[in-house]
Each structure stands twice: as C-alpha cells, then as structure tokens.
Amino acid sequence: MKRRLFIFFTLLLLTTTVSNLEAKNVQYLEILGKEKEFLSRWQITQVNKNEQIISGNTLLDNLEVRTIDGSTVEWINNRKHENKQFKAIRSNEKIIITGTENDEPIEKSINVSTIPWFQTPGFLLKPFILSDKESIQFLFLRIKSLTPILLEVKKTGEETLTLNNIEHKAIKTELYPPNFLKYFWKASMWFDKETGNVLKYDGLVSGPGSDTFQIIYSN
C-alpha cells in the first residue's frame, strides 16, 4: 500500500512539473544565398520565472540555449555539415567552451566581463523591443571561430510588415558592431510591436563577402 502511494505521488509530482513547463513552437523560413531554403523549427520552453530553454533545428545547426534572467548561460551546438560539436557555459565573467572539431578537442576560456550574452538575439531581444530603450549592447559568439563579438542593436523606426498575408506593426532595428566594423557589416531585424517577437532578419550569414541570409517568420 505504501509503495502504491509512493508511486502515485511520484507520478503526480512529475505530471505537475511537466504541466508547469510552458512550451511554444515557432517556425522560420531561412534563405541562404539564392538557392538554399530551410524551414527551421524552434521550441521555447519557460522552465520557471527566470529560466528558459530555446532549442532549434536550423539549416546549419542543431542547438540548445539555456538562459537565466534573459541572458545566455549555456549553449550546446552540433553543426550539421561539419564535424564540430561543442558546449559553451558561462561562469561569472568567463565563458568556457569544450567540444571537438574534426575529432580534435576544443578547450577555450574567454573573459567576457559582465556584458549580457545573447546567443539567440532574435528571441532574447524581446524585453528590449518592448521597453523604452533606443539601443542595447550584448555579446555574441561567432560560431566558426568561437570568439566573442560585441554587438549593438538600435531601433530605427516603425513599419508595416506583411508576412503570410498578415500585416504586422513592426519595429525595425539595425544590428552592428559598435566600432569601425559597422561600416563593413550591418543587418536589419524587424520585431512585432505588440508582442516583441522577431519577424524577420536580413543580413549576411557571416562576415563581409559571405552569402546573404534571411530569416522570415512562418508560423
């Protein structure tokens, strides 16, 4: 009898825990260059008030990002077309990266001060979009070199964006490094004015000279 009660309460606890997780599924059309298209699938899970897990199946990667208070604390990534897998974990003012590339070990430790880390900025910029702030700076890790770059995003105005025959009141932003590099690399992002959700990205897939890359909200 005691064992049955134990199993019952265990199942009840697990059911309650699972039901408290709020998961949202979204899809985005990715367009790389003029030929490659892929419908990426994302799941955003609210673990608790402060913690969120963002997992994605994209054109180039399978990834999972964990955030605390809106800033990235862990990033797990498997490149689809390269022999490269790694995990990056923030520990105070350092990001520690371990993994393998072409069967060779990856071991890096990067000093990053207290700057917030947004590895999936499209999702993590939502509080900024809904705020009165005009610009914000954050850290982003380049996926090829696994080195940090400081980026700034600035609101530039409002537009009406039509996606899938639906009109969205959108806030347009510009994304760029806050130094001389902004003259060589810049991207545009649009966010829904009411929800703060990312609607579109238009820029380059990597640095200057790389293929154009668009991400467009599908559903």
Secondary structure, 3 states (H helix, E strand, C coil): CHHHHHHHHHHHHHHHHHHHCEEEEEEEEEEECCCEEEEEEEEEEECCCCEEEEEEECCCEEEEEEEECCEEEEEEEEECCCCEEEEEEEECCEEEEEEEECCEEEEEEEECCCCCECCCHHHHCHHHHCCCCCEEEEEEECCCCCCEEEEEEEEEEEEEEEECCEEEEEEEEEEECCCHHHHCCCEEEEEECCCCCEEEEEEECCCCCCCEEEEEECC
